[in-house]
């Protein structure tokens, strides 16, 4: 397997592990079937979805460094006022992943609070 493919697979794994997602749920985040997720694991994330995968993995990474890992799946599924009544996973599914990343970053920006 080429190094680039390994990196793409690890992004899927990081997302799936952090939010404790099934292949069906992971596929839903990207608007594809669980079978497509299986293909991505073999061939790599398609170019059209690489930005989203990297952004969602960055969200998962940020959360894993700031929160207890076992809390992330519940937090990801819980609707929040800060997200317009949606959950993190619903925002990702709705292609609002970049907005979510900025909101999550801001929520941990202790210098901005005060």
Residue, then its C-alpha position, 0 to 999 in steps of 0.5 A: x500500500x502506498x503511504x498516501x493510501x495509508x494516510x487516507x485510511x487512517x483518517x477514516x479510522x480516526x473519525x470512526x474511532x473517535x465518534x464510535x461510528x459504524x460503517x453505515x454512520x461513517x458513510x452517512x457523514x460523507x453521503x455514501x454507502x457503507x460499501x463505498x467506505x469499504x472501497x475508500x479503505x482499499x483505494x483511498x478517499x476520493x479527491x472530492x472528499x479528501x478535504x472533508x475527511x481531513x477537516x473531520x479528522x481535525x475535529x476528532x483530533x482536537x476533541x481527543x486532545x481536549x476531552x476524555x475519549x469516551x465522552x466524544x461519541x455522546x458529545x458528537x451526537x448531542x444537539x447543541x445550541x451553539x450548532x443551531x440545535x444540530x449535533x456535530x454529526x448532523x453538521x458534518x453530514x450537512x457539509x458544515x464541517x468547516x464551520x464546525x471546526x471553527x466553532x470547536x476551535x473557538x470553544x477551546x480558545x481560552x484566550x478569547x474568553x474573558 
